[in-house]
């Protein structure tokens, strides 16, 4: 299942890159200095996680690349 998701992401990014003509105007993202400091990230408080043995905590994720994909049902 994870490989299928990764394959879809790669194909989607490849399709986006293939449609670029090279004439588009590229805007620079805001530099980190211009973003407000909102303080430390709030702790992850939910106790139900998929595909892990124990609840995740921010301290356990420090120094790692983290992608959070949020979905709601309803």
C-alpha positions, 0 to 999 in steps of 0.5 A: 500500500505504501509503495502504491501511494509513493508511486502515485506521488511520483507519477503526479509530480512527473506529470506536473513537471512534464506540463511546464513549458519553461515560460512560467513566472516562478515566484519565490516563497516567503523567506523564513525571516518574513514568517511570524514566530508562532512559538513551539509546535503543540504536542500531538495529543491523540492516542490512536495512530495507524501503523505504529506500536505506540503513540507518537510524540514530538520529541521522538520525531525531532530531527526527522522529516515528517509528513502529516496527511490529515483526513476527515470523514463526513 
